[in-house]
Amino acid sequence: MADQLRQLGVGVLGLHEGRTLLVALNHIIPPVVGEPTEYVTRAPHARAVAGCDLRPEKIEAARRDVPDLFYTTSYDEMLARPDVDIVAIYTPDQYHGEHIVRAFEAGKHVICTKPLVNSPEDARRVLEAGRRTGRKLLVGQSTRFFESFQRQRAAYERGEIGELELVDAHYVHRMDWFYAKSPWAIDTTDWVFLGLSHPLDLLRWYLGPIEEVHAFGARSALARRYNVRSYDILTVNVRAADGRIGRAMGNYGLHELPSARNAIELMLYGSEGTSLAQYHDMRYFHTAPDGTEIKEDMLYARRSYYFNNEVHGMHYGEFANYTEYFARALLEGRDYSPALEEGIETYVLMEAVKRSAASGKPVALRPLLDEVGL
């Protein structure tokens, strides 16, 4: 087991999706087959110590899975606990700003699920509170921390595809189940902040600061059936500050064809090679120097770590990975990404996409960055 003195305590706010993090941190990794032969956890430098939700039924469901924690319906009560070093926030989008500021002011570091915020007002509030209190924040961009995308990034940083010339990312997923589970998503937020936050973050990760976007949007039959306020079909072209370009696409009302297109895909086109990472399938494709196409398929070997041997699409591995990454950065004083200012910048990218889709015209990010204080 990890040295307990080097573990940070995590309090989780929002126990629907947040229950996944409780299990990911405190349960051992199940074997691919058979019974466990050793005690190994996913995040040796972090441990869940508390859970909070307004709904008693969510607390009881979490308690059945992870019984030896402090549970409460009071956020203030969880924030007052000295064993909570990091607050992990999994609440509806419109509450993120308030919950982050309260955690900062209580002296806690924060992990917040994407989108970090969904309004200019909250962007300003969160940025000011972070600067004033000196507390740290990691945006929980889970796709960055999935196995195939981690392998792709490591290869890119080794220079295997040469100079990056074009980035192409998408997230497509039929969302009728999501409207039933989270009806707040129908009319209190936008699919730019919900689904498209994944491919837009991937563009920002590889291209750096984005200068201008041009987006178009439409509503699917599914969106019309549920009276969804926002566009749920989106295409986006972006130009980075250094002149490189990329594109993102999202469709949240489609009939899925997963053998042809995975839910999330990222293509990197470089001067020396090309690579593709996929989710839900844990596959990574890339070219060898002689032009050979190589496929790495980690699904069987890593499904217990990432999916807990449950439905492919659970986020145990990614949530544990980013919590461990953040905890180690805090303990060792290292830089990490996406931190607060990058997270606010990516919010501005999403806001620009939203405005461009509404107008049909290109939108520059600089005025929006000025508006939120970057």
C-alpha positions in Angstrom: 0.0 0.0 0.0 1.0 3.6 -0.5 2.7 5.6 2.2 -0.3 7.2 4.0 1.8 10.3 4.7 1.9 11.0 1.0 -1.8 10.6 0.3 -4.1 13.5 -0.1 -7.7 13.2 1.0 -10.4 13.7 -1.6 -14.0 14.9 -0.8 -16.4 14.3 -3.7 -19.3 16.6 -4.3 -22.1 15.1 -6.5 -22.4 11.4 -6.0 -24.0 10.3 -9.3 -21.0 10.6 -11.5 -18.8 11.2 -8.5 -19.5 7.8 -7.1 -17.2 6.5 -9.9 -14.3 8.4 -8.3 -15.0 7.0 -4.9 -14.8 3.5 -6.2 -11.8 4.2 -8.5 -9.7 5.6 -5.6 -10.6 3.2 -2.8 -11.3 -0.1 -4.4 -8.5 -2.4 -5.6 -8.1 -2.9 -9.3 -10.0 -6.1 -10.2 -8.1 -8.7 -12.2 -9.0 -9.3 -15.8 -10.0 -12.8 -14.9 -10.2 -14.8 -11.6 -9.8 -13.5 -8.1 -7.4 -10.7 -7.0 -4.0 -11.9 -5.9 -2.6 -8.6 -4.6 -3.8 -5.3 -3.2 -3.2 -2.6 -5.8 -5.1 0.7 -6.0 -5.2 3.0 -9.0 -4.1 6.2 -7.2 -1.5 5.6 -4.5 -1.2 9.3 -3.7 -4.9 10.0 -3.2 -7.7 8.5 -1.2 -11.4 9.3 -1.0 -12.4 10.4 2.6 -15.8 12.1 2.1 -18.8 12.3 -0.1 -21.5 14.9 -0.4 -24.9 15.1 -2.2 -28.2 16.7 -1.6 -30.0 13.5 -2.4 -30.0 10.9 0.4 -30.6 8.1 -2.1 -27.3 9.0 -3.9 -25.5 8.9 -0.5 -26.9 5.5 0.3 -26.0 4.1 -3.1 -22.4 5.4 -2.7 -22.3 4.1 0.9 -23.1 0.6 -0.3 -20.1 0.7 -2.6 -17.7 2.6 -0.4 -18.9 2.3 3.2 -16.0 3.6 5.3 -16.3 7.3 4.4 -17.8 10.4 5.9 -21.1 11.2 4.1 -23.2 14.4 4.4 -25.8 16.5 2.6 -24.0 19.6 3.7 -21.3 21.0 1.4 -20.1 23.3 4.2 -19.7 20.3 6.5 -17.5 18.5 4.0 -15.5 21.7 3.4 -14.8 22.1 7.1 -13.1 18.7 7.4 -9.3 18.9 7.8 -8.8 15.5 6.1 -10.2 16.9 2.8 -7.3 18.3 0.8 -9.0 18.2 -2.6 -12.6 18.7 -3.5 -13.7 16.9 -6.7 -16.8 18.5 -8.2 -19.4 16.5 -10.2 -22.4 18.7 -10.0 -24.6 20.2 -12.8 -22.7 22.7 -15.0 -24.5 25.8 -13.7 -23.3 25.2 -10.1 -19.6 24.7 -10.9 -18.6 28.4 -10.3 -20.2 28.6 -6.9 -18.9 25.3 -5.8 -15.3 26.0 -6.9 -15.2 29.4 -5.2 -16.5 28.0 -1.9 -13.9 25.3 -2.0 -11.1 27.8 -2.7 -12.3 30.0 0.1 -12.3 27.0 2.4 -8.6 26.4 1.6 -9.2 23.4 -0.6 -7.7 22.5 -4.0 -10.2 21.5 -6.6 -10.8 19.0 -9.4 -13.8 20.0 -11.4 -15.4 17.9 -14.1 -15.7 19.6 -17.5 -17.0 22.1 -18.4 -15.2 24.1 -15.8 -17.8 26.9 -16.1 -20.5 27.8 -18.6 -20.8 31.6 -18.3 -18.5 34.6 -18.5 -19.6 35.7 -15.0 -18.5 32.4 -13.5 -15.3 32.4 -15.4 -14.4 35.8 -13.9 -15.5 34.7 -10.4 -13.5 31.5 -10.4 -10.4 33.1 -11.9 -10.4 35.9 -9.3 -11.0 33.4 -6.4 -8.1 31.2 -7.6 -5.7 34.1 -7.9 -6.8 35.5 -4.5 -6.6 32.3 -2.5 -3.7 30.7 -4.2 -5.5 27.3 -4.4 -4.9 25.0 -7.3 -7.4 23.5 -9.8 -7.4 20.7 -12.3 -10.1 20.5 -15.0 -11.2 16.8 -15.1 -10.9 16.4 -18.9 -11.2 12.6 -18.8 -10.3 11.9 -22.4 -6.8 13.1 -21.9 -6.3 10.4 -19.3 -7.7 7.4 -21.2 -5.1 4.8 -22.2 -5.2 5.2 -26.0 -5.0 9.0 -25.7 -2.2 8.8 -23.2 -0.2 6.6 -25.5 -0.8 8.9 -28.4 0.4 11.9 -26.4 3.5 10.1 -25.2 4.4 9.2 -28.8 3.8 12.8 -30.0 6.0 14.2 -27.2 8.7 11.7 -28.3 8.5 13.3 -31.8 7.2 10.2 -33.6 4.9 12.1 -35.9 7.3 15.1 -36.4 5.8 18.6 -36.7 2.1 18.6 -36.0 0.2 20.1 -39.0 -3.5 19.3 -38.5 -5.7 18.1 -35.6 -9.1 16.5 -36.1 -11.3 15.5 -33.2 -14.9 14.4 -32.7 -17.3 13.2 -30.0 -20.5 11.5 -31.3 -22.9 9.8 -28.9 -26.7 9.4 -28.9 -27.9 11.1 -25.7 -31.5 10.1 -25.1 -30.3 8.2 -22.0 -28.6 11.4 -20.8 -31.7 13.5 -21.1 -33.6 11.0 -18.9 -30.7 10.9 -16.3 -29.9 14.6 -16.3 -33.0 16.6 -17.4 -31.2 19.8 -16.4 -29.1 19.4 -19.6 -32.2 20.0 -21.7 -32.5 23.7 -21.1 -29.8 25.0 -18.6 -26.7 24.5 -20.7 -25.4 23.9 -24.2 -23.9 20.9 -26.0 -20.9 23.0 -26.7 -20.2 22.8 -23.0 -21.4 19.2 -22.6 -20.2 16.9 -25.3 -18.1 19.2 -27.5 -15.9 20.1 -24.6 -14.0 16.9 -25.2 -12.8 17.5 -28.8 -12.4 21.2 -28.2 -10.1 20.5 -25.2 -8.1 18.0 -27.4 -7.6 20.8 -30.0 -6.4 23.2 -27.3 -4.1 20.5 -25.8 -2.2 20.0 -29.1 -2.5 23.4 -30.9 -2.1 25.7 -27.9 -4.0 28.9 -27.6 -6.8 29.3 -30.2 -7.2 32.6 -32.0 -10.4 32.3 -34.0 -13.2 29.8 -34.6 -16.0 29.3 -37.2 -18.8 27.0 -36.2 -22.2 25.8 -37.5 -24.9 24.1 -35.6 -28.2 22.2 -36.2 -30.7 20.3 -34.1 -31.3 16.6 -34.6 -34.7 14.9 -34.5 -33.8 13.6 -31.0 -33.1 17.2 -29.8 -36.4 18.4 -31.2 -38.2 15.5 -29.5 -36.8 16.5 -26.1 -37.1 20.3 -26.8 -33.4 20.7 -26.3 -32.5 24.4 -26.3 -29.1 24.2 -27.8 -27.7 22.8 -31.1 -26.7 19.1 -30.7 -25.0 18.8 -34.1 -21.9 21.0 -34.4 -18.9 21.4 -36.7 -16.0 23.8 -35.9 -12.9 25.0 -37.6 -10.2 26.7 -35.5 -7.1 28.6 -36.1 -4.4 28.6 -33.4 -2.4 31.6 -32.4 0.7 30.1 -34.3 -1.3 29.6 -37.5 -2.0 25.9 -37.3 -5.5 24.7 -37.9 -7.9 22.0 -36.6 -11.5 20.9 -36.6 -14.0 19.5 -34.1 -17.3 17.8 -34.7 -20.1 16.6 -32.4 -23.4 14.9 -32.9 -25.6 13.9 -29.9 -28.7 12.7 -31.7 -27.2 10.2 -34.1 -27.8 6.5 -34.6 -24.3 5.2 -33.7 -22.2 3.1 -36.0 -19.4 2.2 -33.5 -17.5 -0.2 -35.7 -16.9 2.7 -38.2 -16.6 5.6 -35.8 -15.8 5.4 -32.1 -17.5 7.8 -29.8 -14.4 10.0 -29.3 -11.5 10.0 -31.9 -8.5 12.2 -32.2 -6.4 12.2 -35.4 -3.0 13.9 -35.5 -1.4 14.6 -38.9 2.3 15.3 -38.7 5.2 15.9 -41.0 6.6 12.4 -40.2 3.5 10.3 -39.4 -0.2 10.1 -38.5 -1.9 8.7 -35.4 -5.4 8.0 -34.2 -6.7 7.4 -30.6 -10.1 6.0 -29.9 -12.6 5.8 -27.1 -14.7 3.6 -26.1 -12.6 1.1 -27.9 -9.1 1.3 -26.3 -7.2 1.4 -29.6 -4.3 3.4 -30.8 -3.3 3.4 -34.5 -0.1 5.0 -35.8 2.3 4.8 -38.7 5.8 3.4 -38.5 8.8 5.1 -40.2 8.5 2.7 -43.1 4.8 3.5 -43.6 3.5 0.4 -41.9 0.2 0.9 -40.0 0.4 -0.3 -36.4 -2.7 -1.0 -34.2 -2.4 -1.2 -30.4 -5.5 -2.7 -28.8 -5.4 -2.5 -25.0 -9.1 -3.2 -24.3 -8.7 -6.7 -22.9 -5.5 -6.0 -21.0 -6.8 -2.8 -19.4 -10.6 -3.1 -19.2 -10.4 -4.0 -15.5 -8.4 -0.8 -14.7 -10.5 1.6 -16.9 -13.9 0.0 -16.8 -13.8 -2.0 -13.6 -14.9 -5.0 -15.8 -18.3 -3.2 -16.2 -19.8 -1.5 -19.2 -17.3 0.0 -21.6 -17.7 3.7 -21.1 -17.3 3.9 -17.3 -14.6 6.3 -16.2 -12.8 4.6 -13.3 -9.4 4.6 -14.9 -9.5 8.2 -16.2 -10.9 9.7 -13.0 -8.2 7.9 -11.0 -5.5 8.9 -13.4 -6.2 12.6 -13.3 -6.6 12.5 -9.5 -3.3 10.7 -9.1 -1.6 13.1 -11.5 -3.0 16.2 -9.7 -2.1 14.8 -6.2 1.5 14.1 -7.3 1.8 17.6 -8.8 0.6 19.1 -5.5 2.8 17.0 -3.4 5.9 17.5 -5.6 5.3 21.1 -6.6 5.2 20.3 -10.3 3.3 22.0 -13.2 0.2 20.2 -14.5 -2.5 20.6 -17.2 -5.2 21.7 -17.6 -4.9 24.1 -14.7 -7.1 27.0 -13.9 -6.1 29.6 -16.5 -6.0 27.0 -19.3 -9.4 25.8 -18.2 -10.8 29.3 -18.3 -9.2 29.7 -21.8 -10.8 26.5 -23.0 -14.2 27.8 -21.6 -13.6 30.9 -23.7 -13.0 28.7 -26.7 -16.3 27.0 -26.1 -18.1 30.3 -25.6 -16.7 31.5 -28.9 -17.9 28.3 -30.6 -21.4 28.8 -29.1 -21.5 32.4 -30.4 -20.2 31.5 -33.8 -22.7 28.7 -34.2 -25.5 31.2 -33.3 -24.4 33.8 -35.8 -22.8 31.7 -38.5 -19.8 34.0 -38.5 -16.2 33.6 -37.3 -15.5 34.7 -33.7 -12.1 35.9 -32.4 -11.2 34.8 -28.9 -9.3 37.9 -27.8 -12.3 40.1 -26.8 -13.7 37.2 -24.8 -10.4 36.6 -23.0 -10.3 40.2 -22.1 -13.9 40.0 -20.8 -13.1 37.2 -18.3 -9.7 38.6 -17.2 -7.1 36.7 -19.2 
